[in-house]
């Protein structure tokens, strides 16, 4: 079943216009189908807030047909917002207090735009810890994306991310390492995932903390991992939610940053993203831009319209598969009362009955 438009959030109209099936609440009430309530903690900055919201709504709505999905966006007070986005959040987003009172079946936490390796000084640090700790005790499963993965790995598992020699940026091939885990059931054993980050948590760090790595890339490192129990926390280090144009928009911003003087060097291409024709177009644009700057002229417009038809999405199907599996597993084990975590017969320390019980504190030491 599709996402239910349970309020007037503009994302619902935008997704309808794209052809996505969005269910009106009156129609939803007439269907005898179980609801799943998914929280979306959106920590992205103002410029990317709505786009990230749409990406995850789209991924949820396209991933599984087992239930009616009610998605509840919220954010953290510690994040700096301009007046326009603050008004948007006040109108369309829920508060964490409301989320906590009404409960969730699952929670997704987005990344945030932070480049430094130590996250403990960020204004969102303590509020995020509060949300994650509440979710672990009250929500069936939490999916962390990119920086959220790094933050949770630091404060819950004692693993601090490490700066990379250069930005990990592009679309990279990955392989499934644990084919028996139901999160990767029936997905491609080799698949692509976009990445965009300056920092990394390596496989050895995940494993030393007792987590299980399910998929990784030789070039981009770990993408998918799960908590010691196999399900309560799911970690993405890449960005499978990205639209086909997300890296293009990011590259365009980097070019603008060079033109404005915000970065010293002309940006390199994201890896494995632009084809030969696109790279030729962008090489010509770079040469024209450098020539214009040297002569004090206005640089040419970025050739976005010429590039979009040449882009290819090689990751979305697998992203839908993994998120669909996650939703299906939540459906199987979560309590019908969204204020409670699991069905009564489910073992919280081994919710998928995999035999992957967390180690005791004595075993960890």
N, C-alpha and C positions, 0 to 999 in steps of 0.2 A: 504494500500500500504506500501511497505517497506521503510527503510531509503535509501536515495540517496547518493551514494559515489561521492560527488561533489568535492573531492580533493584526494590526495594520502595518507591520514592519515592511518597508519598501522592498526588501529582498524578495518577498513572495511575488510581487508584481513583476519584478525583473526576471525571476525564474520562469514565471508563466509565459512571458514574452519570448523566452528562449525555447519554449516548447516543453518545459518540464511539467509533469503532472503535479499540481498543487490542489489539495482538497479543501473545500470550504468547510468551516466548522459545523454548519447545519447538516451537511451531507455526512460528515464524519459521525455525527451522533446517530444517524440512521443505520450505520453499519455495525454489525456484531463482531467487531475485530478488536483485538487487544491493543491498547496504547503502550508505547514506549516513550519515556520522557528523557531527552538527551540535553544535558547542559553544554553550552559552548562558552567557555571563559576566553574571551577575545582580548589578548594583550597587545595586539598590533598597534602601531602608531596611527595617528589620525588619517594620514594619506592612504593607508592600506587597510583601515578598519573594515569598511563596507565590502571591499573586494575579498578579503579573507573570510568574512562572514558568508558571502555568497559561495565561495569555493567549498567550504565545509557543509553548508546547507545542500549544495548540489551533490556532493559526494554521499551524504547521508541519504538523500532522497532517491538516488540512482542505485544504491548498493543492495537493497534487500526489499522484498515484497511481503514480508511476514507480518507487518504491523502498521499501525498509524503512528507516524513519528511526530512528536511535539518537541521542537527544538527551542531551548530557552537561553538566549544570549545574555551574558552579563560580563562585567569587567571589574577591574580593581581600582579603588579610589586613589591609590598611590601613583597611578600613571598620569603623566602630564597630558592635558587635553586643551585644545583651543575651544573658543566659545561655540563654534558651529557643531563640532563633534560632541561637545558636552551636552548641547541641547538635544542632539540626535540620541545620545545614550539615555538621557533623562526621559525622553519620550518613548523609546522603543525597547530599551533593555530592562531587564529585571535586576533587582538588588540581590546581593549574596544572602542577605537576611531572608528575603522571600524564597530564594532557591532552597536555603537550608530548612526553612519551615515546611515547604511543600514536598521536598525530596526529589531525587532523580534516580533513574535506572542506570544511567551511564553519564560520563563526563568527558568532554574533549577540551584540552587546554592548548591554545595556539602558541606559536613562538612570539618573540618580541624583538625589537630592533636594538640589540645591545651587542657590542663587539668585544668588550673586555673579558678576560678569562674568569675573574672572580665576580660572582653575581651577588654576593652577600651584602654589598653596599648599595644595591639598586633599590629604589623606593618601593618596588613591588615585592621585595623579598619576604618580609613578614606576612603581608596579606596573602601571598601565594602559599606560604607554608600552612597558613590557617585553612585555606581551601583544600589543599592536598590532604592534610591530616583529617579534615572532616570527611572528605570523599572516601578515604581508605576505610573509615569506620562505617560509612553510611551509604556508599554507592557501590554497585556491583563491580564495575570496572572503569578505570580512568585511562584515556588515551592521551599521551603527551607528545606534542609536536616540536621538534627542533630545540629551540631555546628552553621550552618547558621541560624537555627531556634532560637538558644539561642542568637546569635548576634542581629538579627532583633528584638527579644523580648526586648532586653536591650535598644537599641538606638531608637527604634520607639515607643515602648509601655511602657518603664520604668520598665520592669520586669527583674531583674537580676537572673540568674540561681544560684542554691544553691548546695553546695557540698553534695554528698551522703555519708552515713557511709561506704559503700563499693561499688565497681564498679558494675554497672548494666550491666550484661554481659551474654548473652544467647538468647534463643528463648522463647518468652512468649506469652501466649494466651491473646487476646484482644476481646472486644465486642463493637459493634456499638451502640452509644448512640442516634444518630439522624438519624433514618432510612429513613426519608423523604428527606434528602439532596441528590441531584443527584450525588455527588462524590462517594457515597457508594451504589448507585443503583445497584441491582442485584449482589452484592458481599456477601460473607458469613457474617452472623451477628456475628459469632465468627470466629476469624482467628488468625494465628500466625504472629509475627514480630520479627526479630532479633534486639537486642539492644547492644550497646557497648559504655558506657559513665560513667564518674565519677561525672557528675553534672545533675541537673534536674530542670525543670520548672514545677511546679505542676498545677493541674487543677484549683485551686483557683486563681492562678496568671493569667492564661489565661482568666478566666471568669471575673476577676476584671478589666482587660484591655479591656473588651468588645468583646473578641474573642469567638468563638463557638467551643467547643470540640466535635468532631464527633466519636472518638474511643479511648478507654483507656484500660489499663490492671491493675488488682488488684496488680500485682507484679512489673510491670515496669512503671506504670503511663501513662500519656497522650502519645499517638502516633500521632494522626491526629487531626488537628485543622485548622480553617479558620479565616480570618480576619473578622471584624464586618460586612462588606458588603456581606460576604458569599463566596467570590471567588477570589478577587484581589490578596490575598496572602494565600498560602496553606502551612501548617507546618507539617513536619514529625519530630518526635523526635527519632524514630527508624531508622532502615536501611533495608527497604523492597527491596532495590536494591541488597543486598548481594548475592553472589554466594553461592552454597551449601558448598563450602570449605572455605569461608571467615573466619568464626570463628575458623576453624581448623588451618588456617595459623596464625591467631592471637594467638591462644594458643601455637603453635609451637614457635612463636617469644618470648612469655613470658617464656617458658621453656629455650630457649637459653639465655634469659636475666638472669635467675637464674643461669645457668651454668657459665656465664661470670661474675657474681657478680653484675650485674646491678639492680637486685631486691633481697631482703633479703630472701623471702619465696618462696617455690615452689608454682606455680600458682594453684588455684582451677579450677575445670572444669567450663566451661560456662554452665549456667542452661539450662536444657531440650534440650540438643544438642547431646551429646554422649549417645548411648545405652549401655546396660549392657555389651555386649561383648567388645565394644570400651573402656569402662571405665576399664575393666579388663586388656586389653592390655596396656592401659596407666598407670594403677597402677603398672604393672610389669616393664614398662619402667622407671617409677619414682624410684622404688626400685633399679633397676640396675644403674640408674644415680647417686643416692645418694651414693651407694656402691662404684662406680667408683671414684667419687670425694673424698670420704673418703680415698681411697687407692692411690690417685694420678694418676689414670688411665684415659684414654680418655673415656668419656661417650659414650654409644651406640647411633647409629643413630636413629633419631626420626622415629617411625613406620608409617609414613604418608601413604604409599601404602597399609598397612593393614587396615587403618581406612576409607579411601575414599569410598570404596564400601559399607560401613556400615552406611554412612550418609544419611539423608533424608531431602528433601526440603519441608517444610510444609507452606511456605509463598508466593511463587512466583506467584501462580495463583491469589491470592487476590491482590498482588501488581500490576500485569498486569491489573486487573479489575479497581482498583482505578485510576491508571495512564491512562488507556484507557478512563475512564469516564472524566478525566480531559482534555484529548486531544479532546474528542468529544464536550465538553462544549466550549473549546476554538474555535473549528471549527464553532460553532453556533453563537458566539458573536464577534469574532475578525474581524477587518476590512480587506478587501482583500489587501489593501496597508499595508504592514507590518511596515511602518513608522508611522501608525496611530493605535490607541488602539482598539476602538470598532466600530461596524457598527453604522450608524447614529441614529438608533432608540433605541439603548441600553442605559440605564441609568447607568452611571459609578458608582453611589453610590449603585446600586442594579442590577448588571449585569445579574443575573439569575432570576430576578423578584420573589424573595423569600419573599420580604417584610422585608429583613434584612438590613436596612439602618444603616450606622454608626451613633452613637450618636453624637450630636453636642458637642462642647467644654464645653458649659454651662451644658449639661446633665452629662458629664463625671465628672465635678467638683462637 
